[in-house]
Each structure stands twice: as structure tokens, then as C-alpha cells.
Amino acid sequence: MAKFALLVELKAKPGKESEVEAFLEKEASLVRKEPGTLSWHAAKIEGEPGVYRVFDTFDTEEARDAHLNGEAGQELVDKADELFSPAPKVSKLQVVAQK
């Protein structure tokens, strides 16, 4: 059962939407290799061009920190200036209920 999560708020720079979506596909392939990441979802907000959210879940804080400090987290930091404005907002969450 997931106890911890992340919510990442992303806004693509104008004209960068297709690059952001390709970037998120690549991120998904990296996250699939992380045993501590229980779920990972990237979504585009309907009716808000260029606005994305990533939501992922973890059993432990250590797994969440490993994800943040791992390859996928580093790629987000490395690509942030190129793809996003404003900078991505990362919120650490504690799961209080789930299905």
C-alpha cells in the first residue's frame, strides 16, 4: 500500500508541448526500472494547453527519495530550463486514503 507520493506540476514553454510529451514518455521508461516506484502517471490537463501533471506513489520515503535523486529526477532538473516555464513544482505528499 502506497504511503508516500509526489505531485509534479509542469507548464510547457510555448511551442514545446510535443517535446514535453516525448520527454515524459522517456521518463516513463526510466521509472519502469525503479523497484520502489509503485505507480507513475503523466497526464495533460484538458482545456489547458501545455499544462501537465505527474503523480507517482511509493511505499517508503526512501523509495521516494531514491526516485527524486535517480536518473528520472535528474533528467527533470537537467531539462527544466529548456522545456518548462515556470520551473516544475514538486510537492511531496503523504497518502491518507486510496482504493
C-alpha beads as a LAMMPS data file, in Angstrom:
LAMMPS data file: protein, C-alpha beads

99 atoms
98 bonds

1 atom types
1 bond types

-500.0 500.0 xlo xhi
-500.0 500.0 ylo yhi
-500.0 500.0 zlo zhi

Masses

1 110.0

Atoms # bond

1 1 1 0.000 0.000 0.000
2 1 1 1.369 3.395 -1.015
3 1 1 2.127 5.724 1.857
4 1 1 4.000 8.478 0.025
5 1 1 3.567 10.278 -3.280
6 1 1 4.795 13.096 -5.460
7 1 1 2.812 15.604 -7.480
8 1 1 4.798 17.426 -10.139
9 1 1 3.190 20.436 -11.828
10 1 1 4.560 21.254 -15.281
11 1 1 3.870 24.043 -17.781
12 1 1 5.475 23.666 -21.205
13 1 1 7.135 26.664 -22.758
14 1 1 5.126 27.819 -25.802
15 1 1 5.728 25.502 -28.749
16 1 1 7.440 22.854 -26.595
17 1 1 4.370 20.651 -25.969
18 1 1 5.442 17.817 -28.287
19 1 1 8.940 17.865 -26.778
20 1 1 7.451 17.718 -23.265
21 1 1 5.303 14.726 -24.206
22 1 1 8.327 12.921 -25.704
23 1 1 10.277 13.762 -22.547
24 1 1 7.502 12.293 -20.371
25 1 1 7.495 9.091 -22.451
26 1 1 11.245 8.792 -21.847
27 1 1 10.744 9.451 -18.132
28 1 1 8.185 6.615 -18.015
29 1 1 10.757 4.202 -19.458
30 1 1 13.264 5.217 -16.768
31 1 1 10.739 4.928 -13.940
32 1 1 9.766 1.392 -15.032
33 1 1 13.240 0.341 -13.843
34 1 1 12.708 1.707 -10.310
35 1 1 11.549 -1.072 -7.983
36 1 1 10.447 1.394 -5.302
37 1 1 8.102 3.375 -7.553
38 1 1 4.682 1.731 -7.259
39 1 1 2.866 3.858 -9.822
40 1 1 3.762 6.730 -12.118
41 1 1 1.312 8.698 -14.244
42 1 1 1.887 11.658 -16.535
43 1 1 -1.213 13.498 -17.730
44 1 1 -2.160 16.533 -19.780
45 1 1 -4.843 18.770 -18.287
46 1 1 -7.769 19.018 -20.688
47 1 1 -8.578 22.534 -21.824
48 1 1 -5.259 23.941 -20.571
49 1 1 -2.704 23.746 -23.393
50 1 1 0.789 22.876 -22.258
51 1 1 -0.207 22.045 -18.667
52 1 1 0.853 18.637 -17.319
53 1 1 0.917 16.779 -14.030
54 1 1 2.936 13.762 -12.907
55 1 1 1.701 11.700 -9.955
56 1 1 3.694 8.814 -8.522
57 1 1 3.450 6.652 -5.406
58 1 1 5.860 4.858 -3.076
59 1 1 5.807 2.573 -0.025
60 1 1 8.604 4.422 1.772
61 1 1 10.204 7.831 1.991
62 1 1 13.472 6.165 0.980
63 1 1 11.911 4.951 -2.286
64 1 1 10.529 8.426 -2.962
65 1 1 13.934 9.993 -2.281
66 1 1 15.632 7.403 -4.498
67 1 1 13.266 8.376 -7.303
68 1 1 13.890 12.095 -6.812
69 1 1 17.649 11.558 -6.759
70 1 1 17.669 8.938 -9.523
71 1 1 18.034 9.163 -13.275
72 1 1 14.469 10.357 -13.938
73 1 1 14.659 13.060 -11.283
74 1 1 18.000 14.268 -12.606
75 1 1 16.663 14.443 -16.168
76 1 1 13.793 16.630 -14.969
77 1 1 16.294 19.017 -13.377
78 1 1 18.509 18.963 -16.484
79 1 1 15.640 19.705 -18.923
80 1 1 13.665 22.146 -16.769
81 1 1 15.087 25.379 -18.231
82 1 1 14.717 24.127 -21.801
83 1 1 11.149 22.781 -21.588
84 1 1 9.245 24.464 -18.751
85 1 1 8.230 27.914 -17.577
86 1 1 7.801 28.413 -14.727
87 1 1 10.107 25.803 -13.210
88 1 1 8.450 22.482 -12.314
89 1 1 6.783 22.460 -8.908
90 1 1 7.385 19.229 -6.945
91 1 1 5.178 18.536 -3.920
92 1 1 5.879 15.690 -1.502
93 1 1 2.625 14.072 -0.344
94 1 1 1.523 11.582 2.301
95 1 1 -1.235 9.273 1.114
96 1 1 -4.213 9.345 3.510
97 1 1 -6.679 7.164 1.552
98 1 1 -6.671 5.003 -1.551
99 1 1 -8.616 2.386 -3.427

Bonds

1 1 1 2
2 1 2 3
3 1 3 4
4 1 4 5
5 1 5 6
6 1 6 7
7 1 7 8
8 1 8 9
9 1 9 10
10 1 10 11
11 1 11 12
12 1 12 13
13 1 13 14
14 1 14 15
15 1 15 16
16 1 16 17
17 1 17 18
18 1 18 19
19 1 19 20
20 1 20 21
21 1 21 22
22 1 22 23
23 1 23 24
24 1 24 25
25 1 25 26
26 1 26 27
27 1 27 28
28 1 28 29
29 1 29 30
30 1 30 31
31 1 31 32
32 1 32 33
33 1 33 34
34 1 34 35
35 1 35 36
36 1 36 37
37 1 37 38
38 1 38 39
39 1 39 40
40 1 40 41
41 1 41 42
42 1 42 43
43 1 43 44
44 1 44 45
45 1 45 46
46 1 46 47
47 1 47 48
48 1 48 49
49 1 49 50
50 1 50 51
51 1 51 52
52 1 52 53
53 1 53 54
54 1 54 55
55 1 55 56
56 1 56 57
57 1 57 58
58 1 58 59
59 1 59 60
60 1 60 61
61 1 61 62
62 1 62 63
63 1 63 64
64 1 64 65
65 1 65 66
66 1 66 67
67 1 67 68
68 1 68 69
69 1 69 70
70 1 70 71
71 1 71 72
72 1 72 73
73 1 73 74
74 1 74 75
75 1 75 76
76 1 76 77
77 1 77 78
78 1 78 79
79 1 79 80
80 1 80 81
81 1 81 82
82 1 82 83
83 1 83 84
84 1 84 85
85 1 85 86
86 1 86 87
87 1 87 88
88 1 88 89
89 1 89 90
90 1 90 91
91 1 91 92
92 1 92 93
93 1 93 94
94 1 94 95
95 1 95 96
96 1 96 97
97 1 97 98
98 1 98 99
